[in-house]
Amino acid sequence: MPRVPSGDGVSLHAEATGEGLPVVFSCALNTTSENWRSQVETIAPRGYRVVLWDYRGHGRSDAPEDPDAYTMERVVSDLGCVLDWAAPGERAVLAGLSFGGLASLHFALAHPERVLGLVLAGSGPGFKNPKAQAQWAESVGHTARFIERKGTAVFAERATEMTIGRHPELPAARRAQAAIAAQAPHGLAHFGRRIAGLAPPVIDRLGEIAAPALVLRGEEDAAYERAAEVMAARLPRAEVVTVSGAGHIVNIEAPEAFDAALVAFLEKLRAQGA
């Protein structure tokens, strides 16, 4: 599989399938690019270049031992390196679930000239309230400690609702779970504490993002209901889709509905001359 060098020498796993408008998928915290495998099979044959990648510390990317190698600025830079490799000089649609959506928002604000559209699934703009931010950081820290003590195999077995969805018997969920279990515990722990737990909010800057955005949420993903409402209200060109009966990992729990909404959004962009 291809390896993409980051700006500080970390080797990133990335892969590109198909030809056409680039669509870059970024995963949820503690998951891997395997979570998006079904979307490759659906989207690429329709004339899109589907790009998957793993954050540093995740999946098949390098997991530096040094905690200082993990910052949000590095995530934005890494995403830029992957985009330069997969679609040099082109604008792309950035699709992210949960933390992947927040990372995509940060990239869109840093490099608006590279972003054609955003797909923000089960995601939010970060926590502006200091108390909520502190509670989130503590929650992420708790998960990091669990992964360090128990290992990624145990984590993958137990933390299914927020990693592979509520139907772990599905083939896509089983494949995603196996990939999560194979990760390096220290990489996930460093990433959680240093990046996800401390991620700066972008809520006050959403109005600066001119690119069209699809805000998508599972109907039963209650934790992200308010975040979806805020993004829909503040992003200048947002449309909202709620997938009935789905939870947080909406693309695995309800792939047909997720893909239908995604394809409709992409086709609109392409029809506008993207």
BALOBA-1460 file (C-alpha; in Angstrom, 3 decimals):
// residues 274
<rec num="1" residu="m" x="0.000" y="0.000" z="0.000"/>
<rec num="2" residu="p" x="1.233" y="3.542" z="-0.701"/>
<rec num="3" residu="r" x="3.024" y="5.501" z="2.009"/>
<rec num="4" residu="v" x="2.837" y="9.283" z="2.103"/>
<rec num="5" residu="p" x="5.567" y="11.184" z="3.962"/>
<rec num="6" residu="s" x="4.350" y="13.866" z="6.349"/>
<rec num="7" residu="g" x="6.060" y="17.179" z="6.901"/>
<rec num="8" residu="d" x="7.908" y="15.857" z="9.962"/>
<rec num="9" residu="g" x="8.829" y="12.467" z="8.536"/>
<rec num="10" residu="v" x="5.931" y="10.366" z="9.816"/>
<rec num="11" residu="s" x="4.880" y="7.805" z="7.207"/>
<rec num="12" residu="l" x="1.129" y="7.880" z="6.525"/>
<rec num="13" residu="h" x="-0.979" y="5.102" z="5.072"/>
<rec num="14" residu="a" x="-3.108" y="6.301" z="2.153"/>
<rec num="15" residu="e" x="-4.848" y="4.779" z="-0.825"/>
<rec num="16" residu="a" x="-6.746" y="6.131" z="-3.819"/>
<rec num="17" residu="t" x="-9.306" y="4.251" z="-5.916"/>
<rec num="18" residu="g" x="-10.983" y="5.393" z="-9.113"/>
<rec num="19" residu="e" x="-10.722" y="8.484" z="-11.277"/>
<rec num="20" residu="g" x="-12.554" y="11.792" z="-11.172"/>
<rec num="21" residu="l" x="-13.518" y="14.280" z="-8.481"/>
<rec num="22" residu="p" x="-11.431" y="13.550" z="-5.352"/>
<rec num="23" residu="v" x="-13.304" y="12.603" z="-2.170"/>
<rec num="24" residu="v" x="-11.081" y="12.247" z="0.909"/>
<rec num="25" residu="f" x="-12.513" y="10.292" z="3.853"/>
<rec num="26" residu="s" x="-11.246" y="10.927" z="7.399"/>
<rec num="27" residu="c" x="-12.199" y="8.515" z="10.151"/>
<rec num="28" residu="a" x="-13.554" y="8.808" z="13.666"/>
<rec num="29" residu="l" x="-11.207" y="8.827" z="16.652"/>
<rec num="30" residu="n" x="-9.615" y="5.431" z="17.389"/>
<rec num="31" residu="t" x="-10.885" y="3.904" z="14.136"/>
<rec num="32" residu="t" x="-9.131" y="3.333" z="10.824"/>
<rec num="33" residu="s" x="-9.636" y="3.881" z="7.128"/>
<rec num="34" residu="e" x="-11.201" y="0.414" z="6.983"/>
<rec num="35" residu="n" x="-14.349" y="2.000" z="8.416"/>
<rec num="36" residu="w" x="-14.861" y="3.617" z="4.994"/>
<rec num="37" residu="r" x="-14.286" y="0.502" z="2.851"/>
<rec num="38" residu="s" x="-17.934" y="0.171" z="1.804"/>
<rec num="39" residu="q" x="-17.943" y="3.735" z="0.514"/>
<rec num="40" residu="v" x="-15.006" y="2.951" z="-1.773"/>
<rec num="41" residu="e" x="-17.014" y="0.143" z="-3.340"/>
<rec num="42" residu="t" x="-20.036" y="2.400" z="-3.853"/>
<rec num="43" residu="i" x="-18.523" y="5.762" z="-4.789"/>
<rec num="44" residu="a" x="-15.484" y="4.937" z="-6.929"/>
<rec num="45" residu="p" x="-17.414" y="3.228" z="-9.765"/>
<rec num="46" residu="r" x="-19.530" y="6.375" z="-10.147"/>
<rec num="47" residu="g" x="-16.592" y="8.412" z="-11.385"/>
<rec num="48" residu="y" x="-14.974" y="9.626" z="-8.169"/>
<rec num="49" residu="r" x="-11.429" y="9.255" z="-6.874"/>
<rec num="50" residu="v" x="-11.946" y="7.876" z="-3.368"/>
<rec num="51" residu="v" x="-9.071" y="8.579" z="-0.994"/>
<rec num="52" residu="l" x="-8.679" y="6.828" z="2.364"/>
<rec num="53" residu="w" x="-5.975" y="7.528" z="4.910"/>
<rec num="54" residu="d" x="-5.026" y="6.847" z="8.510"/>
<rec num="55" residu="y" x="-4.092" y="9.585" z="10.980"/>
<rec num="56" residu="r" x="-0.686" y="9.365" z="12.616"/>
<rec num="57" residu="g" x="-1.027" y="6.899" z="15.483"/>
<rec num="58" residu="h" x="-3.921" y="5.152" z="13.736"/>
<rec num="59" residu="g" x="-4.330" y="2.188" z="11.404"/>
<rec num="60" residu="r" x="-1.336" y="1.479" z="9.202"/>
<rec num="61" residu="s" x="0.269" y="4.899" z="9.601"/>
<rec num="62" residu="d" x="3.307" y="5.368" z="11.815"/>
<rec num="63" residu="a" x="2.676" y="5.853" z="15.521"/>
<rec num="64" residu="p" x="5.449" y="8.095" z="16.896"/>
<rec num="65" residu="e" x="6.493" y="7.397" z="20.471"/>
<rec num="66" residu="d" x="6.995" y="11.101" z="21.206"/>
<rec num="67" residu="p" x="3.751" y="12.682" z="22.497"/>
<rec num="68" residu="d" x="4.891" y="16.035" z="21.093"/>
<rec num="69" residu="a" x="4.466" y="14.636" z="17.556"/>
<rec num="70" residu="y" x="0.689" y="14.777" z="18.053"/>
<rec num="71" residu="t" x="-0.965" y="18.165" z="17.425"/>
<rec num="72" residu="m" x="-3.995" y="19.365" z="15.487"/>
<rec num="73" residu="e" x="-1.661" y="21.389" z="13.298"/>
<rec num="74" residu="r" x="0.076" y="18.152" z="12.337"/>
<rec num="75" residu="v" x="-3.259" y="16.525" z="11.466"/>
<rec num="76" residu="v" x="-4.089" y="19.426" z="9.138"/>
<rec num="77" residu="s" x="-0.631" y="19.217" z="7.596"/>
<rec num="78" residu="d" x="-0.919" y="15.425" z="7.205"/>
<rec num="79" residu="l" x="-4.265" y="15.773" z="5.450"/>
<rec num="80" residu="g" x="-2.663" y="18.285" z="3.099"/>
<rec num="81" residu="c" x="0.163" y="15.850" z="2.322"/>
<rec num="82" residu="v" x="-2.346" y="13.110" z="1.515"/>
<rec num="83" residu="l" x="-4.318" y="15.465" z="-0.718"/>
<rec num="84" residu="d" x="-1.139" y="16.583" z="-2.499"/>
<rec num="85" residu="w" x="-0.294" y="12.932" z="-3.133"/>
<rec num="86" residu="a" x="-3.740" y="11.850" z="-4.290"/>
<rec num="87" residu="a" x="-4.892" y="14.958" z="-6.153"/>
<rec num="88" residu="p" x="-2.050" y="17.458" z="-6.613"/>
<rec num="89" residu="g" x="-3.315" y="20.932" z="-7.378"/>
<rec num="90" residu="e" x="-6.974" y="19.888" z="-7.264"/>
<rec num="91" residu="r" x="-9.810" y="20.819" z="-4.966"/>
<rec num="92" residu="a" x="-11.425" y="17.940" z="-3.117"/>
<rec num="93" residu="v" x="-14.509" y="17.026" z="-1.147"/>
<rec num="94" residu="l" x="-13.539" y="16.304" z="2.462"/>
<rec num="95" residu="a" x="-15.754" y="13.743" z="4.179"/>
<rec num="96" residu="g" x="-15.297" y="13.022" z="7.869"/>
<rec num="97" residu="l" x="-17.139" y="11.185" z="10.606"/>
<rec num="98" residu="s" x="-16.993" y="12.465" z="14.198"/>
<rec num="99" residu="f" x="-13.409" y="13.707" z="14.753"/>
<rec num="100" residu="g" x="-12.898" y="13.354" z="11.000"/>
<rec num="101" residu="g" x="-15.472" y="16.076" z="10.453"/>
<rec num="102" residu="l" x="-13.746" y="18.421" z="12.898"/>
<rec num="103" residu="a" x="-10.395" y="17.767" z="11.229"/>
<rec num="104" residu="s" x="-11.976" y="18.550" z="7.855"/>
<rec num="105" residu="l" x="-13.340" y="21.843" z="9.221"/>
<rec num="106" residu="h" x="-9.901" y="22.809" z="10.503"/>
<rec num="107" residu="f" x="-8.405" y="22.027" z="7.103"/>
<rec num="108" residu="a" x="-11.116" y="23.991" z="5.285"/>
<rec num="109" residu="l" x="-10.350" y="27.055" z="7.393"/>
<rec num="110" residu="a" x="-6.600" y="26.719" z="6.889"/>
<rec num="111" residu="h" x="-6.742" y="25.893" z="3.155"/>
<rec num="112" residu="p" x="-10.078" y="27.024" z="1.685"/>
<rec num="113" residu="e" x="-8.631" y="26.988" z="-1.821"/>
<rec num="114" residu="r" x="-8.280" y="23.194" z="-1.659"/>
<rec num="115" residu="v" x="-11.823" y="22.393" z="-0.503"/>
<rec num="116" residu="l" x="-14.718" y="21.958" z="-2.907"/>
<rec num="117" residu="g" x="-17.220" y="20.627" z="-0.384"/>
<rec num="118" residu="l" x="-17.577" y="19.100" z="3.076"/>
<rec num="119" residu="v" x="-19.425" y="16.027" z="4.319"/>
<rec num="120" residu="l" x="-19.753" y="16.247" z="8.106"/>
<rec num="121" residu="a" x="-21.225" y="13.038" z="9.525"/>
<rec num="122" residu="g" x="-21.966" y="12.621" z="13.233"/>
<rec num="123" residu="s" x="-19.636" y="15.502" z="13.895"/>
<rec num="124" residu="g" x="-19.398" y="18.904" z="15.530"/>
<rec num="125" residu="p" x="-17.351" y="22.126" z="15.598"/>
<rec num="126" residu="g" x="-15.726" y="21.491" z="18.972"/>
<rec num="127" residu="f" x="-16.571" y="22.784" z="22.438"/>
<rec num="128" residu="k" x="-16.655" y="26.534" z="23.037"/>
<rec num="129" residu="n" x="-17.811" y="26.182" z="26.660"/>
<rec num="130" residu="p" x="-14.746" y="25.578" z="28.885"/>
<rec num="131" residu="k" x="-16.635" y="23.180" z="31.169"/>
<rec num="132" residu="a" x="-17.860" y="21.090" z="28.220"/>
<rec num="133" residu="q" x="-14.338" y="21.092" z="26.777"/>
<rec num="134" residu="a" x="-12.894" y="19.899" z="30.078"/>
<rec num="135" residu="q" x="-15.482" y="17.124" z="30.318"/>
<rec num="136" residu="w" x="-14.669" y="16.015" z="26.780"/>
<rec num="137" residu="a" x="-10.928" y="16.020" z="27.493"/>
<rec num="138" residu="e" x="-11.513" y="13.890" z="30.601"/>
<rec num="139" residu="s" x="-13.634" y="11.441" z="28.618"/>
<rec num="140" residu="v" x="-10.955" y="11.125" z="25.947"/>
<rec num="141" residu="g" x="-8.312" y="10.721" z="28.628"/>
<rec num="142" residu="h" x="-10.323" y="7.940" z="30.252"/>
<rec num="143" residu="t" x="-10.477" y="6.097" z="26.927"/>
<rec num="144" residu="a" x="-6.737" y="6.600" z="26.420"/>
<rec num="145" residu="r" x="-5.992" y="5.084" z="29.821"/>
<rec num="146" residu="f" x="-8.262" y="2.123" z="29.088"/>
<rec num="147" residu="i" x="-6.501" y="1.452" z="25.775"/>
<rec num="148" residu="e" x="-3.078" y="1.632" z="27.457"/>
<rec num="149" residu="r" x="-4.137" y="-0.798" z="30.206"/>
<rec num="150" residu="k" x="-6.243" y="-3.265" z="28.259"/>
<rec num="151" residu="g" x="-4.911" y="-2.987" z="24.704"/>
<rec num="152" residu="t" x="-6.599" y="-2.303" z="21.396"/>
<rec num="153" residu="a" x="-8.074" y="-5.786" z="21.003"/>
<rec num="154" residu="v" x="-10.135" y="-5.419" z="24.170"/>
<rec num="155" residu="f" x="-11.040" y="-1.849" z="23.250"/>
<rec num="156" residu="a" x="-12.230" y="-2.968" z="19.813"/>
<rec num="157" residu="e" x="-14.379" y="-5.669" z="21.387"/>
<rec num="158" residu="r" x="-16.046" y="-3.394" z="23.934"/>
<rec num="159" residu="a" x="-16.284" y="0.089" z="22.388"/>
<rec num="160" residu="t" x="-18.430" y="-0.874" z="19.439"/>
<rec num="161" residu="e" x="-21.164" y="1.786" z="19.489"/>
<rec num="162" residu="m" x="-18.726" y="4.644" z="18.859"/>
<rec num="163" residu="t" x="-16.321" y="2.754" z="16.598"/>
<rec num="164" residu="i" x="-18.128" y="0.232" z="14.393"/>
<rec num="165" residu="g" x="-21.796" y="0.819" z="15.205"/>
<rec num="166" residu="r" x="-24.534" y="-1.056" z="16.995"/>
<rec num="167" residu="h" x="-24.562" y="-4.040" z="14.652"/>
<rec num="168" residu="p" x="-21.148" y="-5.671" z="15.097"/>
<rec num="169" residu="e" x="-22.331" y="-8.761" z="13.222"/>
<rec num="170" residu="l" x="-22.328" y="-6.884" z="9.901"/>
<rec num="171" residu="p" x="-19.422" y="-7.836" z="7.608"/>
<rec num="172" residu="a" x="-18.311" y="-4.191" z="7.294"/>
<rec num="173" residu="a" x="-18.341" y="-3.843" z="11.082"/>
<rec num="174" residu="r" x="-16.305" y="-7.026" z="11.550"/>
<rec num="175" residu="r" x="-13.665" y="-5.820" z="9.083"/>
<rec num="176" residu="a" x="-13.495" y="-2.439" z="10.764"/>
<rec num="177" residu="q" x="-13.248" y="-4.034" z="14.201"/>
<rec num="178" residu="a" x="-10.321" y="-6.222" z="13.161"/>
<rec num="179" residu="a" x="-8.438" y="-3.179" z="11.900"/>
<rec num="180" residu="i" x="-9.109" y="-1.261" z="15.123"/>
<rec num="181" residu="a" x="-7.820" y="-4.179" z="17.183"/>
<rec num="182" residu="a" x="-4.524" y="-4.229" z="15.264"/>
<rec num="183" residu="q" x="-3.520" y="-0.658" z="16.159"/>
<rec num="184" residu="a" x="-0.722" y="0.482" z="18.474"/>
<rec num="185" residu="p" x="-2.125" y="1.467" z="21.899"/>
<rec num="186" residu="h" x="0.357" y="4.274" z="22.489"/>
<rec num="187" residu="g" x="-0.538" y="5.928" z="19.168"/>
<rec num="188" residu="l" x="-4.235" y="6.092" z="19.998"/>
<rec num="189" residu="a" x="-3.525" y="7.286" z="23.538"/>
<rec num="190" residu="h" x="-1.203" y="10.086" z="22.417"/>
<rec num="191" residu="f" x="-3.602" y="11.145" z="19.675"/>
<rec num="192" residu="g" x="-6.534" y="11.203" z="22.064"/>
<rec num="193" residu="r" x="-4.834" y="13.211" z="24.785"/>
<rec num="194" residu="r" x="-2.832" y="15.617" z="22.619"/>
<rec num="195" residu="i" x="-5.162" y="16.127" z="19.648"/>
<rec num="196" residu="a" x="-8.773" y="15.039" z="20.072"/>
<rec num="197" residu="g" x="-9.048" y="16.032" z="23.730"/>
<rec num="198" residu="l" x="-7.510" y="19.467" z="23.169"/>
<rec num="199" residu="a" x="-8.877" y="20.249" z="19.699"/>
<rec num="200" residu="p" x="-9.657" y="23.982" z="19.379"/>
<rec num="201" residu="p" x="-13.290" y="24.725" z="18.555"/>
<rec num="202" residu="v" x="-14.175" y="26.340" z="15.238"/>
<rec num="203" residu="i" x="-17.777" y="27.242" z="16.035"/>
<rec num="204" residu="d" x="-17.143" y="30.997" z="15.761"/>
<rec num="205" residu="r" x="-15.489" y="30.595" z="12.347"/>
<rec num="206" residu="l" x="-18.061" y="28.431" z="10.589"/>
<rec num="207" residu="g" x="-19.386" y="31.484" z="8.769"/>
<rec num="208" residu="e" x="-16.030" y="31.810" z="6.985"/>
<rec num="209" residu="i" x="-16.438" y="28.475" z="5.181"/>
<rec num="210" residu="a" x="-17.842" y="29.164" z="1.721"/>
<rec num="211" residu="a" x="-17.779" y="25.568" z="0.479"/>
<rec num="212" residu="p" x="-21.094" y="23.648" z="0.341"/>
<rec num="213" residu="a" x="-21.530" y="21.274" z="3.258"/>
<rec num="214" residu="l" x="-23.630" y="18.196" z="3.870"/>
<rec num="215" residu="v" x="-24.389" y="17.844" z="7.580"/>
<rec num="216" residu="l" x="-25.437" y="14.248" z="8.126"/>
<rec num="217" residu="r" x="-26.450" y="12.528" z="11.355"/>
<rec num="218" residu="g" x="-27.979" y="9.282" z="12.478"/>
<rec num="219" residu="e" x="-31.433" y="9.870" z="13.927"/>
<rec num="220" residu="e" x="-30.465" y="8.039" z="17.133"/>
<rec num="221" residu="d" x="-27.070" y="9.731" z="17.535"/>
<rec num="222" residu="a" x="-28.376" y="11.984" z="20.299"/>
<rec num="223" residu="a" x="-24.954" y="13.189" z="21.436"/>
<rec num="224" residu="y" x="-24.412" y="14.996" z="18.137"/>
<rec num="225" residu="e" x="-27.911" y="16.340" z="17.544"/>
<rec num="226" residu="r" x="-27.182" y="19.825" z="18.877"/>
<rec num="227" residu="a" x="-23.817" y="19.975" z="17.111"/>
<rec num="228" residu="a" x="-25.506" y="19.195" z="13.789"/>
<rec num="229" residu="e" x="-28.054" y="21.944" z="14.402"/>
<rec num="230" residu="v" x="-25.314" y="24.473" z="15.142"/>
<rec num="231" residu="m" x="-23.342" y="23.608" z="12.017"/>
<rec num="232" residu="a" x="-26.460" y="23.670" z="9.849"/>
<rec num="233" residu="a" x="-27.312" y="27.142" z="11.166"/>
<rec num="234" residu="r" x="-23.843" y="28.664" z="10.927"/>
<rec num="235" residu="l" x="-22.349" y="27.165" z="7.774"/>
<rec num="236" residu="p" x="-23.397" y="29.473" z="4.912"/>
<rec num="237" residu="r" x="-24.133" y="26.683" z="2.424"/>
<rec num="238" residu="a" x="-25.250" y="23.721" z="4.516"/>
<rec num="239" residu="e" x="-27.856" y="21.086" z="3.828"/>
<rec num="240" residu="v" x="-28.977" y="18.575" z="6.439"/>
<rec num="241" residu="v" x="-29.809" y="14.887" z="6.179"/>
<rec num="242" residu="t" x="-30.972" y="12.758" z="9.106"/>
<rec num="243" residu="v" x="-30.768" y="9.006" z="8.591"/>
<rec num="244" residu="s" x="-33.663" y="7.187" z="10.254"/>
<rec num="245" residu="g" x="-32.837" y="4.452" z="12.746"/>
<rec num="246" residu="a" x="-29.077" y="5.002" z="12.643"/>
<rec num="247" residu="g" x="-26.632" y="5.783" z="15.434"/>
<rec num="248" residu="h" x="-23.184" y="7.382" z="15.465"/>
<rec num="249" residu="i" x="-21.394" y="5.161" z="12.943"/>
<rec num="250" residu="v" x="-24.036" y="5.936" z="10.373"/>
<rec num="251" residu="n" x="-22.085" y="4.819" z="7.291"/>
<rec num="252" residu="i" x="-21.782" y="1.243" z="8.608"/>
<rec num="253" residu="e" x="-25.162" y="1.000" z="10.355"/>
<rec num="254" residu="a" x="-27.125" y="2.406" z="7.396"/>
<rec num="255" residu="p" x="-24.826" y="2.259" z="4.356"/>
<rec num="256" residu="e" x="-27.543" y="2.495" z="1.707"/>
<rec num="257" residu="a" x="-29.091" y="5.650" z="3.172"/>
<rec num="258" residu="f" x="-25.687" y="7.164" z="3.895"/>
<rec num="259" residu="d" x="-24.407" y="6.469" z="0.391"/>
<rec num="260" residu="a" x="-27.593" y="7.798" z="-1.215"/>
<rec num="261" residu="a" x="-27.225" y="11.113" z="0.621"/>
<rec num="262" residu="l" x="-23.517" y="11.262" z="-0.155"/>
<rec num="263" residu="v" x="-23.952" y="10.522" z="-3.854"/>
<rec num="264" residu="a" x="-26.748" y="13.093" z="-4.181"/>
<rec num="265" residu="f" x="-24.491" y="15.738" z="-2.634"/>
<rec num="266" residu="l" x="-21.528" y="14.798" z="-4.829"/>
<rec num="267" residu="e" x="-23.647" y="14.807" z="-7.969"/>
<rec num="268" residu="k" x="-24.828" y="18.337" z="-7.168"/>
<rec num="269" residu="l" x="-21.232" y="19.476" z="-6.871"/>
<rec num="270" residu="r" x="-20.285" y="17.797" z="-10.120"/>
<rec num="271" residu="a" x="-23.295" y="19.280" z="-11.925"/>
<rec num="272" residu="q" x="-22.163" y="22.726" z="-10.814"/>
<rec num="273" residu="g" x="-18.979" y="22.233" z="-12.797"/>
<rec num="274" residu="a" x="-16.683" y="20.929" z="-10.092"/>
